[in-house]
């Protein structure tokens, strides 16, 4: 899915929620993954100049989950460890985005 505008961020949220419901995630887990997806889509747009997200249903035995892969062609993150700390921001936000998205995820890789 493209992430080129604020409307695309909304579409990512909607599609992630639909997939979460489809695979049977409960309301709490739906909310977690939609929140993480929203933050990462917004970062893709604001800091990466836009990009794409690949949404995949994954299976691990009897379990199902979602893998969200965000990609952009922005300048990159100079110091990933610092960027993952709460209250660090290079923009106007509160600096909770990447760390928050990681806490909401079972697995998180940059």
N, C-alpha and C positions, 0 to 999 in steps of 0.2 A: 504494500500500500504506500502511496506517496505521502510525504509529510512536507507540504509546501506552504501551508497557510493555517491559520487558526481553525478554519472549518475542517481541515484534514485532521487536526488534533482531536476534534470532536468525533470524527468518523472512526479514528483509531479506537477511541474509548468505546464507542458503540459496538464495533466489531469484536473487540476483546471481550466485552460483556456478553455478547451473543455466543461466542465460542465457549466462554466459561460456563454459561448456562447449558449449552449443548453437551458438554462433557460431564455435567453433573456436579460442578463445584457448588458448595454451599454459599450462602449470602456473604459471610465474612470473607471467604477466600475470593469470591467474585470482586468484592470491594477492594481487597488488597491488590489484586492483579490489575484492576482497572486504574487504581490510583497510581501504581508504579508505571503503568503504560502511559498514563497521561503526563506524568513528570518527564519521562524519557522522550516522549514525542515532543513535548514543549522544548526540552533541551536541544533535541535534534533540529528544531526550527530556529530557536533563538541563538544558539551558539554554533551550530553546524551549518547554518544557512539553508536548512531544509535537507531532506534525504528520503529514505525509505525505511519501512518496517516490514519484516517478514513474520507472519503469524503462523505457527505450526502447532497442531495437536500432536503430542508425543505420548508414547505408551511405555510403561515400565512394568511388565508383568500385568497384574490386574489393575494397576493404577493408570490414570490418564492425567495429563497436564498440558500446559501451554508453554511453548518456547517463543519468546519475542526477541527478534534480532533487529536492532536499530543500527542504521548505517548512514553516515553523511560524509561529506568531503570537506568538513571544516578544518580549522588549524590544529585540532587535536587538544588533548589535555596535557599540559606541561608536567604537572606533578599529580599523578593519579591518587597517591596516598593522601596528599593534602586535600584534593578535591572531594575525597570521600569523608572528610571530617565535617562534623556539624558546624554550622555558622561560617564556613568558608564559601565565598562567592566571588566570581569575577564580574557579576552583573548586579542587578538591582534586587535580587531575591533574598530570601532569608538564609540561604546556604544549607538547606535541608534536603535538597532534591536527590542527589545521587546516593547519599547515605540512607535516606529514607526509602528510596526505591530498592536498595539492597536489603534493608531490614524487612521489607514487605515480600521479598522473593525467597524461594527455597534455594535457588542458585542464581548467582549474579557474576558476570565476567565482563571486564572491559579489555 
